[in-house]
Amino acid sequence: MGPLATADLIGLDTILQSVQGLHTAFADSKYRPCPLLVRMVDAGPLGRKNGRGFFDYATARTT
């Protein structure tokens, strides 16, 4: 499982909250949330929990 699939599994909103907490706690720019992640969470795709994230799970089939 790659990093983007892992992010979808955890939940993009959860990752964003974690990174924002680190950025606030340490005031270090290396913990600044990626603009793409912020835009995605604002737009609604949260990962597997709602069927869309970096990958589209609504159309995925399992055999």
Wavefront OBJ file of the C-alpha trace (Angstrom):
o trace
v 0.000 0.000 0.000
v 1.421 3.346 -1.017
v 1.267 6.652 0.834
v -1.821 7.957 -0.985
v -3.809 4.756 -0.432
v -2.761 4.857 3.226
v -3.921 8.478 3.475
v -7.306 7.470 2.022
v -7.557 4.623 4.528
v -6.787 6.861 7.517
v -8.947 9.696 6.227
v -7.739 12.921 4.675
v -9.521 14.994 7.314
v -7.767 13.048 10.082
v -4.370 13.573 8.476
v -5.070 17.286 8.018
v -6.047 17.674 11.683
v -2.880 15.860 12.771
v -0.605 17.987 10.611
v -2.348 21.194 11.706
v -1.828 20.157 15.331
v 1.875 19.575 14.738
v 2.198 22.896 12.930
v 0.477 24.710 15.790
v 2.445 22.926 18.508
v 5.891 23.306 16.996
v 5.454 26.445 14.838
v 7.697 24.832 12.246
v 7.036 25.263 8.534
v 7.913 21.636 7.827
v 4.568 20.701 9.431
v 2.550 23.182 7.351
v -0.310 21.290 5.668
v 0.054 20.710 1.952
v -2.278 23.049 0.004
v -3.607 20.110 -2.035
v -4.658 18.287 1.145
v -6.429 21.397 2.459
v -8.261 21.897 -0.873
v -9.314 18.256 -1.033
v -10.719 18.244 2.505
v -12.523 21.543 1.865
v -14.021 20.095 -1.344
v -15.294 16.970 0.405
v -13.245 13.917 -0.657
v -12.155 12.366 2.640
v -10.908 8.948 1.513
v -12.556 5.585 1.978
v -15.037 6.889 4.558
v -17.031 8.675 1.854
v -15.849 6.788 -1.238
v -13.530 9.424 -2.721
v -10.067 10.631 -1.893
v -6.935 10.264 -3.942
v -8.705 7.221 -5.411
v -12.376 6.684 -6.281
v -13.751 3.834 -4.152
v -17.363 4.158 -5.259
v -16.613 2.481 -8.599
v -14.040 0.015 -7.316
v -15.094 -3.616 -7.324
v -13.868 -6.512 -5.261
v -13.950 -10.043 -6.578
l 1 2 3 4 5 6 7 8 9 10 11 12 13 14 15 16 17 18 19 20 21 22 23 24 25 26 27 28 29 30 31 32 33 34 35 36 37 38 39 40 41 42 43 44 45 46 47 48 49 50 51 52 53 54 55 56 57 58 59 60 61 62 63
